[in-house]
Amino acid sequence: MASPMISHKELERLANLRSDEGVLSVYLKIDPRLGYDRGQAVAKFKGGLSRFQRTADDDQLAVAEREKDRVLSFLEQGLPRGRSLAIFSSQPSDIWEVVPLDVMVPTSVSVDTTTSTSLLMQVLDEHPRFVVAVVQRDRAAIYTSQQRTADKEAEIESAVPGRHDQGGWAQARFQRHIEFHVERHLKKVVDEIEKLFYERPFNRLVVGGSEEAVNELIGMLPDPLSRRVVGTFPVDLKHQTEEEVLDQARQVLREEERRSEEDLIKQIVSSAESGGRGAAGIESTISAVSEGRVHVLAVADGVTTGGFACQRCDYLSAQEFGRCPVCGGDGEPIPDVIERAMEKAYSTGARVEIVFGEAREWLLARGGLGAVLRY
């Protein structure tokens, strides 16, 4: 059975679903340790629905009431495999989408005229596809990993002679013989990584193993691959399981993500302050999104705010408007203009980057939203 996973193509399709009658969006975090409890998802949905009802307006409550029995009926039948579940439902518009995920997302319930896909964007942003090469001087394994799932692409073993205990000329000669076999082994590993790259291109490569083998392998990588190495880590194959090794690789990737997020926010702030191709702050950034000028949209994790959208052209603003300044259409209030801006930016081909840690704090100090602009 295929692992639960969301793709960019699927996310784009889901983000474009809408209904003037309202869409109920449900995210459920599933504890795999309680897989035996068939009522777990039902209880979590009821809890999320109760929290939503405390802050929703009458129109949103009516949509949730209309859709809740459909969701409950599905959940009572049992869950698809995965650590989380997204459900989008609108009976008047014949929308029913169930998306199992192998990563955990927080339980939430919301209603809007579009599907709520920001958490799916976060999954893609935080759990991208990358390649892991685990190397020793006589064996290696290559994996692709995405959204906590991993596939072993290749396993390589080579006959490499052991160390020589004799001294002098014989030892030096035998050592050269060993190094020849090690180099040939590592060349096989490089060939497998290169083959994988040209068959299914990737942007990130993490290398683990003994320090000696890791350094030798990286030194042998051709330029397109060496530029994609984002980090290394030590591996003790005698005492670590395969999953522990892959978790180490994911941690290396997370650390690289935090560094790249900090660089992105510095670039945005510098460009915005100097009048370059950068926007910082909610209103200026949302305006750029509405105009289709955003190349990369940066969003501080957890930031939300209400706003308005044009019913005719989907112009967005954090400020109230009755008539759209672009087409003159009617403005309508929306519960979260940040989420709608993320979906609109994604649909225009922009990269959406949700930032955490220090980068999040820097961006929050400027309203929680920023962008690198196309022009």
PEFEN-V999352 format. One record per helix or strand. SS is the DSSP state (~ for helix, > for strand). FROM is the first residue (numbers start at 1). LEN is the number of residues. If there is no record, write none. Layout:
# PEFEN-V999352
SS|FROM|LEN ; SS|FROM|LEN
This chain:
# PEFEN-V999352
~|8|8 ; >|18|12 ; ~|32|3 ; ~|40|14 ; ~|58|18 ; >|84|7 ; ~|91|3 ; >|95|7 ; >|108|7 ; ~|118|9 ; >|130|6 ; >|139|8 ; >|149|9 ; ~|168|32 ; >|205|5 ; ~|211|10 ; ~|223|4 ; >|229|6 ; ~|242|32 ; >|278|3 ; ~|282|9 ; >|294|7 ; >|307|4 ; >|316|2 ; >|323|1 ; >|330|5 ; ~|337|11 ; >|351|5 ; ~|357|8 ; >|369|5
